[in-house]
Amino acid sequence: MAKKSLFILLIILLIASFFRLWKLNKIPPGLYPDVAINGNEAFFSLKNRDFKVFYPENYGREGLWMWLIAFSFSICGVSIWSIRIVSAVFGILTVFGLYLLAKELFSSLEFKVYGLDSEGVALLSSFFLATSFWHTNFSRIGFRAILLPFVLVFYFYFLIRGFKTKKFFNFIISGIFFGLGFYTYTSFRMAVLILPFIFVPFWFIFKKENCQKKYLLLVACFLIATFFVALPIGIYFLKNPQDFISRATPITIFNAENPLKEFFKSLILHLAMFNFYGDPNWRHNFSGKPELFWPVGILFLIGIFISIKESISSIKNKNLSLATYNLLLVSWFFVMLLPGTLTREGIPHSLRVVGVIPVVFIFAGLGGVKVYQFLENNVKSKKLLFSACILFLFAIFLFEFNKYFFVWAKREEVKSEFTSEYLEMGNYLNSLPEDFEKYVIANRSGVPVSWANGIPMSAQSIMFLEISKYKEIKSNYLLPDNLNQIKIEKGGVILPIIFDENIFEYLKEKFPKGQIKKINNFFSYEIR
């Protein structure tokens, strides 16, 4: 790598780190229960030395994320920051991995014949990813989905490198990454559908070179590595088939009256999410805004058009290598859209299709290089062109930075979506004397958690705040039907998750010496 490219890459990685680490403890605000339960189960797994390949609570989650959080807890202690730093690190590594993958893809001789600058595509793609609101957001929340883009970029990097070099090592590493993918996020399972678009064309390439035996041995290494890495979770699903599709079943298009109609509706919405109307969920996106900043969105459209066009023309011209690389990108995009397009709830859904993030920015990088080459051939002043490009990239940096940290992060809708009031409740309970009897009334709906005696998911955030301070759950958590179990002899507090006048009336009758207190955005009943 030239010193100039290395310097630019380091700047991009610094930008990626800044976007993912700055104010990580405060932004996003609050602690969403889906993140809190990951922290809680990671803590108990570490404490009890009981690590699972699959955690069935909350519709089920693959185990790798909990293992990584537990590792973070063992080093940094139990905190919200310790959860989010895992997301941030993998987000940063994905930016680096995208650079490696894009450079490996576009450094092929076939692309060089077309005058494509592989270094330019790689650097531009990684810069767009580094500053992306979409990827930055999921790199800071604490969702396990951030592992999916990471696994995909390194899996494809080592696989493409393996086919180029014909070295077994690359296929083994690629197989390890592919096997690990099954422990990351449910959407990864769709990645299996991309395999034929890679392995079949490369079979013909190797056959043309009379290297069929080598091909079979290399692919065997990949499959064996994948098999042994994925074997534990595969055995789990064989024994617990209900957990394999439990999360997707309620929202799939196949449960609709007209699945075909729902599919095309979802497909159109997901294709439009990049440039026209994005995810409406404030937790995932700036509600309704396109997933891409409009100039990057235009470059993405140019890039995907070029790739589809080259796929068709290279197949017609029997240019197998060029067809293979373009088919990889195109198939990756459409296959990893399927986790979104096969569902009908909350669409377009930027979290379910998180697997398309790397390839979307590869297309944007490809489009950016093509536009630059066009301008370079038509603009006389190279200094003016270079200055304009720097200003363009700086404008993207400023826009995305401002959008995420100063506009989106301060919205009241965002605080609500991340249940910032639960964070306040947990901190409030932690501030009370330890000898206080503390009761939390879980009167907000949510998926019941079996290890928490059926208490809904909504209480997980408060539980995590207690665990982070006391290394155990201190309060008593009750359902509204069990108020008669409250016993306070000296001092105590009763905290309904949401305000309910009937609950407070009951508490007044049972504990007449107590009083209702308003603390920030919630109410408690204190008995002193």
Beta strands, then each sheet from edge to edge (+ up, - down):
strand 1: 54-55
strand 2: 61-62
strand 3: 437-441
strand 4: 448-449
strand 5: 455-456
strand 6: 476-478
strand 7: 492-496
strand 8: 515-519
strand 9: 522-527
sheet 1: 1+ 2-
sheet 2: 6+ 3+ 7+ 9- 8+
sheet 3: 4+ 5-
end
